[in-house]
Amino acid sequence: MFKIIAIICAVSYSGHVLDCTRMEETDRRTFHTYEACIEESGYKHKQLADILTRPEFSEEFFTLKVYCEQLKDSI
């Protein structure tokens, strides 16, 4: 079983990472296969990237990483 993880980092104008936040979906959605998780993580990446490029965030810089992580109890 796999879950989607997103990490968003705020970056200063000089390129220094100021703060990072690790997020998991609140609905605890899981996927039986890595391939299904990767497909959904692509949609999640686009959704988050669209939010971070809104005008209210135009003065800020972010990095975004969305990936799949295997649940520890399914190893």
C-alpha positions as CSV (number, residue, x, y, z in Angstrom):
1,M,0.0,0.0,0.0
2,F,1.2,3.5,-0.9
3,K,0.2,7.1,0.1
4,I,0.9,10.4,-1.6
5,I,3.3,12.8,0.2
6,A,3.9,16.5,-0.8
7,I,6.7,18.6,0.5
8,I,6.5,22.4,-0.1
9,C,9.5,24.6,0.8
10,A,9.5,28.4,0.9
11,V,12.7,29.8,-0.7
12,S,14.2,33.2,-0.2
13,Y,15.2,35.5,-3.1
14,S,18.8,34.4,-2.6
15,G,17.9,30.7,-2.9
16,H,18.0,29.7,0.8
17,V,15.4,27.3,2.0
18,L,13.4,29.1,4.7
19,D,10.9,26.5,5.8
20,C,9.6,23.1,4.5
21,T,6.2,21.5,5.2
22,R,5.5,17.8,4.7
23,M,1.9,17.1,3.9
24,E,-0.2,13.9,3.7
25,E,-3.8,13.8,2.4
26,T,-6.3,14.2,5.2
27,D,-8.6,11.6,3.9
28,R,-5.9,8.9,4.5
29,R,-6.3,7.7,0.9
30,T,-4.0,4.8,0.0
31,F,-3.2,2.9,-3.2
32,H,-2.7,-0.8,-3.7
33,T,0.0,-0.3,-6.4
34,Y,2.9,2.1,-6.8
35,E,1.7,2.8,-10.4
36,A,-1.7,3.9,-9.2
37,C,-0.2,6.1,-6.6
38,I,2.2,7.7,-9.1
39,E,-0.6,8.4,-11.5
40,E,-2.6,10.2,-8.7
41,S,0.4,12.0,-7.4
42,G,0.8,13.6,-10.9
43,Y,-2.7,15.1,-10.5
44,K,-1.9,16.2,-6.9
45,H,1.3,17.9,-8.2
46,K,-0.6,19.9,-10.8
47,Q,-3.3,20.8,-8.3
48,L,-0.8,22.1,-5.7
49,A,1.3,23.9,-8.4
50,D,-1.8,25.7,-9.6
51,I,-2.4,26.9,-6.1
52,L,1.2,28.1,-5.6
53,T,1.1,30.1,-8.8
54,R,-2.0,32.1,-7.8
55,P,-1.6,35.9,-7.7
56,E,-1.7,36.0,-3.9
57,F,1.6,34.0,-3.8
58,S,3.3,36.0,-6.6
59,E,5.9,37.6,-4.3
60,E,7.0,34.2,-2.8
61,F,9.0,31.3,-4.2
62,F,8.3,27.7,-3.5
63,T,9.7,24.3,-4.3
64,L,7.3,21.4,-4.7
65,K,7.9,17.7,-4.5
66,V,5.1,15.2,-4.7
67,Y,5.8,11.5,-4.4
68,C,4.6,8.1,-3.2
69,E,5.7,6.5,0.0
70,Q,5.1,2.9,1.0
71,L,3.1,2.4,4.2
72,K,5.3,0.8,6.9
73,D,2.7,-1.7,7.8
74,S,2.5,-3.1,4.3
75,I,6.2,-3.9,3.8
